[in-house]
Amino acid sequence: MTSIVISQCSVIDGPALAANSIPAFWADPHWVLAWRHRTLEYHISQIALRFPRNLLNNRDTMRHQKAVDPETGRILGYARWCLPPSYEINADDGTPIWPEAQVPAVEADKEAEIRQAAETVVWDPNNDADELSDRVTALKKEVTPKTPHISLEYLAVNPDNQRRGVGTALVKSGIDQANKMGLEIFVHAFQEGVPLYKRMGFRLIAELIQDDSKYGGSGEYGAYFFIYP
């Protein structure tokens, strides 16, 4: 792939972002255990209804970026970042920090329509393995930096576009912004993303690998926590 354009997302990207993102996670142990009773196609159809609402949630602190093929306009990957409280507005002029990654607001009636559609979604994850995720949540709470930082909450590159520099371009955009703000980046990563973060200079600060075989998993349910720099 010769070039990748990183740009802001809008609510109309919702279905395309769902089609990009859900296949990226579908083989991960967390998703295998939670959604084994649903097909990939069905889950994409439901997430497509949730995505526009999620893009509008917490607009002050949330930043969303898509990686796009400039020739076709096709979405190749997606990243969601969270700025720390009190770091979302420029103190000098009151304008948003990192505005090129902030989702544009929509009219009130359109937002109400989006939120109503999201409420129709069938959201019924399998909770049998909650004890595994509870341990991950506890460790995350323990290792999350207590100082202001940017969190990379979501990074998804469709399997058809992986290992082409898409994830690297999205993460680099966040690194550039963090450097401007003088902040660290904190990431809770799945196993698939570990090589990318290590290659880009993130430091592994904690990991938890659990046996999920009794729940029908592969035997390795991993969670990895990174800091940059």
C-alpha positions as CSV (number, residue, x, y, z in Angstrom):
1,M,0.0,0.0,0.0
2,T,1.7,3.2,-1.2
3,S,-0.2,5.7,1.0
4,I,-2.6,6.0,3.9
5,V,-4.6,9.0,4.9
6,I,-5.5,9.5,8.6
7,S,-8.6,11.6,9.1
8,Q,-11.4,12.3,11.5
9,C,-14.5,10.1,11.7
10,S,-18.1,11.2,11.4
11,V,-21.4,9.4,12.2
12,I,-21.9,8.3,8.6
13,D,-18.8,6.2,9.0
14,G,-20.6,3.9,11.5
15,P,-21.4,0.9,9.3
16,A,-18.0,1.0,7.5
17,L,-16.2,1.2,10.9
18,A,-18.2,-1.8,12.2
19,A,-17.3,-3.8,9.0
20,N,-13.7,-2.9,9.5
21,S,-13.4,-3.4,13.2
22,I,-15.4,-6.5,14.2
23,P,-13.5,-8.9,11.9
24,A,-10.3,-7.5,13.4
25,F,-11.2,-8.8,16.8
26,W,-13.3,-11.9,15.9
27,A,-10.5,-14.4,16.6
28,D,-9.3,-12.9,19.8
29,P,-10.0,-15.0,22.9
30,H,-12.0,-12.2,24.6
31,W,-14.4,-12.0,21.6
32,V,-14.5,-15.8,21.0
33,L,-15.8,-16.4,24.5
34,A,-18.2,-13.4,24.5
35,W,-19.8,-13.8,21.1
36,R,-19.5,-17.5,20.1
37,H,-23.3,-17.7,20.0
38,R,-23.4,-15.0,17.3
39,T,-22.2,-15.0,13.7
40,L,-19.7,-12.4,12.5
41,E,-22.2,-11.0,10.1
42,Y,-24.9,-10.7,12.7
43,H,-22.6,-9.0,15.2
44,I,-21.4,-6.5,12.5
45,S,-25.0,-5.6,11.8
46,Q,-25.7,-4.8,15.4
47,I,-22.4,-2.9,16.0
48,A,-23.2,-0.8,12.9
49,L,-26.2,0.5,14.8
50,R,-24.1,1.3,17.9
51,F,-21.1,2.9,16.2
52,P,-22.6,6.3,15.4
53,R,-23.8,6.7,19.0
54,N,-20.3,5.7,20.3
55,L,-18.7,8.3,18.0
56,L,-20.9,11.0,19.6
57,N,-20.4,9.9,23.2
58,N,-18.1,12.1,25.4
59,R,-17.0,14.4,22.5
60,D,-15.1,16.6,24.8
61,T,-12.4,14.0,25.6
62,M,-12.8,11.3,22.9
63,R,-10.9,11.4,19.6
64,H,-11.5,9.1,16.7
65,Q,-9.5,8.5,13.6
66,K,-9.8,6.4,10.5
67,A,-7.2,5.2,8.1
68,V,-8.4,5.6,4.5
69,D,-7.1,4.4,1.1
70,P,-6.9,7.7,-0.8
71,E,-7.6,6.1,-4.1
72,T,-10.8,4.2,-3.1
73,G,-11.9,6.0,0.0
74,R,-12.2,2.7,1.7
75,I,-11.7,2.6,5.5
76,L,-8.7,0.4,6.4
77,G,-8.4,0.9,10.1
78,Y,-9.8,2.8,13.1
79,A,-8.4,4.2,16.4
80,R,-10.2,5.7,19.4
81,W,-8.3,7.8,21.8
82,C,-9.2,9.4,25.2
83,L,-7.7,12.6,26.4
84,P,-7.3,13.2,30.1
85,P,-9.8,15.5,31.9
86,S,-8.8,19.2,31.6
87,Y,-6.7,18.5,28.6
88,E,-9.4,18.7,26.0
89,I,-9.6,22.5,25.6
90,N,-6.8,25.0,24.7
91,A,-6.5,27.3,27.7
92,D,-5.6,30.2,25.5
93,D,-8.6,30.3,23.2
94,G,-11.1,27.7,24.4
95,T,-10.8,25.6,21.2
96,P,-10.7,21.8,21.3
97,I,-7.3,20.1,21.4
98,W,-6.7,17.8,18.5
99,P,-9.8,19.1,16.6
100,E,-8.9,17.1,13.5
101,A,-9.7,13.9,15.4
102,Q,-12.9,15.1,17.1
103,V,-16.1,13.8,15.6
104,P,-18.3,16.6,14.2
105,A,-21.5,17.3,16.2
106,V,-24.8,16.7,14.6
107,E,-28.2,18.4,14.9
108,A,-30.2,17.5,18.0
109,D,-32.9,15.6,16.1
110,K,-30.3,13.6,14.2
111,E,-28.5,12.7,17.5
112,A,-31.8,11.6,19.0
113,E,-32.4,9.3,16.0
114,I,-28.9,7.8,16.3
115,R,-29.3,7.1,20.0
116,Q,-32.7,5.6,19.5
117,A,-31.3,3.3,16.8
118,A,-28.6,2.2,19.2
119,E,-31.1,1.2,21.8
120,T,-32.6,-1.4,19.4
121,V,-29.3,-3.4,19.3
122,V,-29.3,-6.9,20.6
123,W,-26.4,-6.9,23.0
124,D,-26.1,-10.2,24.8
125,P,-22.5,-11.3,25.3
126,N,-21.8,-14.6,26.9
127,N,-20.8,-13.9,30.5
128,D,-19.5,-17.3,31.5
129,A,-15.9,-16.2,31.6
130,D,-16.5,-13.0,33.6
131,E,-14.1,-14.1,36.3
132,L,-11.3,-13.8,33.7
133,S,-12.3,-10.3,32.6
134,D,-12.7,-9.3,36.2
135,R,-9.1,-10.1,36.9
136,V,-8.0,-8.1,33.8
137,T,-10.1,-5.1,35.0
138,A,-8.5,-5.3,38.4
139,L,-5.0,-5.4,37.0
140,K,-5.8,-2.5,34.6
141,K,-7.0,-0.4,37.5
142,E,-3.7,-1.2,39.3
143,V,-1.3,-0.3,36.5
144,T,-3.2,2.6,34.8
145,P,-1.0,5.7,35.3
146,K,-2.2,8.1,38.1
147,T,-0.8,11.1,36.2
148,P,-2.6,12.6,33.1
149,H,-2.1,10.5,30.0
150,I,-3.8,9.7,26.7
151,S,-5.4,6.3,26.4
152,L,-5.6,4.3,23.2
153,E,-8.9,2.6,23.8
154,Y,-9.5,0.9,20.5
155,L,-7.3,0.0,17.5
156,A,-8.7,-2.2,14.7
157,V,-7.4,-3.0,11.3
158,N,-9.4,-5.3,9.1
159,P,-7.6,-8.6,8.5
160,D,-7.6,-7.9,4.8
161,N,-5.4,-4.8,5.5
162,Q,-3.2,-6.0,8.3
163,R,0.7,-5.9,8.0
164,R,0.5,-3.0,5.5
165,G,1.3,-0.2,7.8
166,V,-2.2,0.8,8.7
167,G,-2.0,0.2,12.4
168,T,1.4,1.9,12.5
169,A,0.0,5.0,10.8
170,L,-2.8,5.2,13.3
171,V,-0.6,4.7,16.3
172,K,2.0,7.2,15.0
173,S,-0.7,9.9,14.8
174,G,-1.5,9.4,18.4
175,I,2.2,9.4,19.4
176,D,2.6,12.7,17.5
177,Q,-0.2,14.3,19.4
178,A,1.0,12.9,22.8
179,N,4.4,14.4,22.1
180,K,2.8,17.8,21.4
181,M,1.0,17.6,24.7
182,G,3.9,16.2,26.7
183,L,1.8,13.2,27.8
184,E,2.3,9.4,28.0
185,I,0.1,6.9,26.2
186,F,-1.5,4.0,28.0
187,V,-2.7,0.9,26.1
188,H,-4.6,-2.2,27.1
189,A,-3.7,-4.5,24.2
190,F,-4.8,-7.8,22.9
191,Q,-2.2,-10.4,21.9
192,E,-2.4,-9.5,18.2
193,G,-1.3,-6.0,18.8
194,V,1.7,-6.8,21.1
195,P,4.4,-6.9,18.3
196,L,3.2,-3.5,16.9
197,Y,3.4,-1.7,20.2
198,K,6.8,-3.2,21.0
199,R,8.1,-2.2,17.6
200,M,6.9,1.4,18.1
201,G,8.7,1.8,21.4
202,F,5.9,1.1,23.9
203,R,7.0,-0.4,27.2
204,L,5.2,-3.5,28.5
205,I,4.4,-2.7,32.1
206,A,2.2,-5.7,33.0
207,E,0.6,-8.8,31.5
208,L,-1.9,-11.4,32.6
209,I,-2.3,-14.7,30.8
210,Q,-5.1,-16.9,32.0
211,D,-6.3,-20.4,31.1
212,D,-9.7,-20.1,29.5
213,S,-10.0,-23.8,28.4
214,K,-12.8,-24.6,30.8
215,Y,-14.9,-22.0,29.1
216,G,-14.2,-23.4,25.6
217,G,-11.3,-21.2,24.8
218,S,-7.9,-22.0,23.4
219,G,-6.2,-22.0,26.8
220,E,-4.5,-18.6,26.5
221,Y,-6.5,-15.5,27.5
222,G,-4.1,-12.7,27.5
223,A,-4.1,-9.0,28.5
224,Y,-1.1,-6.7,28.0
225,F,-0.6,-3.2,29.2
226,F,1.8,-0.8,27.6
227,I,3.1,2.8,28.2
228,Y,4.7,5.2,25.7
229,P,7.4,6.3,26.0
